[in-house]
Amino acid sequence: MCVESDGCEIEGCGSDEVRTLSGSMSPGLMPEPDLRPCKPGQKFRAALLRCRTPAVAAGILSFGNVLNYMDRYTVMGVLTDIQLDFKVTDSAAGLLQTVFICSFMLAAPIFGFLGDRFSRKVILSCGIFFWSIVTVLSSFISTEYYWLFVLSRGLVGIGESSYSSISPTIIGDLFTSNKRTMMLSIFYLAIPVGSGLGYILGSGAKDAAKDWHWALRVSPVLGIIAGTLILLFVNEPRRGGRSRASISCSSWICDIKALLRNRSYVFSSFATAAVSFATGAFGIWMPSYLFRARVVQKMADPCMSGVCRSTDSFIFGTITCVTGLLGVVIGFATTRFCRKKTDRADPLVCAVSMLGSAIFICLIFVVAKKNIYGAYVCIFIGETLLFVNWAITADILMFVVIPTRRATAVAFQSFTSHLLGDAVSPWLIGLISDELQQSYATSALWQFLSLGYALMLCPFIVVLGGMFFLATALFFLDDKEKADKQ
């Protein structure tokens, strides 16, 4: 017998009722006299409740994260066209990402505070609806108002900040142990996959419509769908999986002080900033760098007007998708294996992968001048190693931070990683490139070399991030034990 929560009987659910040999229904299975058939609306609600499982919620949240990063990097896939259309320099183009990240990181602490105290799925849905609408509207901005286009990216950053700050904490409350690591791996797989799809979507929509503005009009439709699915199918889990009586919220100031005393959290946040610096710089400048390499090798003509060649954005996006998948899977499998050997496996795996990534990132700029395909190979290996730590870093946070501080912890880690990472790197790399180009006679070769010299800053920052992960390993067990006791 199937019974709805309000006491009505759902028709068609009693197919497994048992009758006695005399044909009468067993007394224990007779329908209760106060039950009544469900109305159509109640049946729909019952079916909806059956679909609200932790796995479904994690899948929807991961889908939303894909769209989050897809929208973010769609602009990067058509950056050369934007520069030509608005007639802006490398440093001015870099402001698009810098303004986006600045608004993203400034809004993160606010959403972290709200996420630890109010309905998280409502905040997520409102954030998705907001950035989707702003993205569509930004595609209609005239070329005379570049400042308005830059401002629109800042507003999109506010909307996406709500999602990135809160959604991992819901998954952290729905699952535990290795299951949580696996689900967070799937969730953070959306970062490289979504980023890569952003390049592919941007270049593909531009080529199909012969107009880069259409690149900004596809992902918002999917965003509206994702926001609606979150409202319908994602349950609001109790923070830490416990009752409200057994775990309570402390003041926001106390949360911040506790996080600053958490050494594993602080060092892993600095390491995450190093990752953000490299991925932010690569995300906006690597397609342009590869295109300039093709021009130097006489494989392509310089783009002076019209619709620019999008092959490199498409290839880089595809590489990012594949390496993201490999990196997250390798990170999950390696960490799960290494946990049998040492309890410090999580930060140590991150440190080794970061240091290995720095080697291949350096090789990109060595081989790109002579062999574009060799550069693709180095990018593939370097990004794979860099993406190994995405989900592991989130799991480290879940281990060393108590449940009622997790949204705040994720938000402030996002704030610091963006403040010291990709809020700075796109603009800084563009500025260095512009300064180097002004120092010598401008040519296709020097445009390529100047951008390459600027990007050489990235592997040194990645090595620094590896050092921070090693420091995290020193304090990881002590901080994890403190969190478990609390």
Secondary structure, DSSP 8 states (H G I E B T S, - for coil): --B-TTSEE-TT--TT--B-TTS-B-GGGS--TT-EE--HHHHHHHHHHHH--HHHHHHHHHHHHHHHHHHHHHHHHTHHHHHHHHT--HHHHHHHHHHHHHHHHHHHHHHHHHHTTS-HHHHHHHHHHHHHHHHHHHTT--TT-HHHHHHHHHHHHHHHHHHHHHHHHHHHHH--HHHHHHHHHHHHHHHHHHHHHHHHHHHHHHHHHT-GGGGGSSHHHHHHHHHHHHHHH-----GGGS-TTT-----HHHHHHHHHH-HHHHHHHHHHHHHHHHHHHHHHHHHHHHHHHHHHTTSS----SSS---HHHHHHHHHHHHHHHHHHHHHHHHHHHHTTT-TTHHHHHHHHHHHHHHHHHHHHHHHTTT-HHHHHHHHHHHHHHHHTHHHHHHHHHHHHS-GGGHHHHHHHHHHHHHHHTTTTHHHHHHHHHHHHHHHS---HHHHHHHHHHHHTHHHHHHHHHHHHHHHHHHHHHHHHHHHHH-
